Amino acid sequence: MDRIKYCFVFGSLFLISPDTFACGAIDGKGFHCILQEIENTGSVGNEMGLEKLLYFQDREVHEAYFDKHKMPLKIRSQNLGPYSVSSQTIEWSGGFVLNRETLGLTEDITKRRHFDCKLMVSAIAEIVRYFEPRIDAIRSTK
């Protein structure tokens, strides 16, 4: 009988708020996104090569970056705030919407920009591997 009550309570909670359980499932993962188009221009213009390295941690989304002008040389991140998950999208403030099926990211700040993204299962490790050659190159010239 207790087992039936437990299943009922757990099932009810999940139906009421699927985000409660879904958000934790994406923590630790991330996306490597590359700009594909700026809406109403059909191209990327002077933003060619723009990339976003995003990762999810503690129910918040972060954007990793490397600033070669800041000392000490290290990978830094900007906290973009909490995110919400639905069956089709992951959204966070600043007009960001990631389509979970196509892995297309739309950013709607001043101009609507579209990115194609690839999933990073071990986001932090993959971000470090991505930036390591750049950090090593700068260190070797000093």
ZIPEPE-V413138 format. One line per field, one symbol per residue. psi: psi as a letter, one per 20 degrees, with the letter a starting at -180 (. if undefined). A space follows every 50 residues. Layout:
BEGIN
psi = ???
END
This chain:
BEGIN
psi = ghhggggggggggghgnhhhhhghhipirapoppphqpqjhjaicjjpjp qpoqqpplkqqqoqrpoiiqqqorprqpojaqrqpahhrpqrqjkpppoh gikppppmehqoqpqpqppogmggghgghgighgghgghii.
END
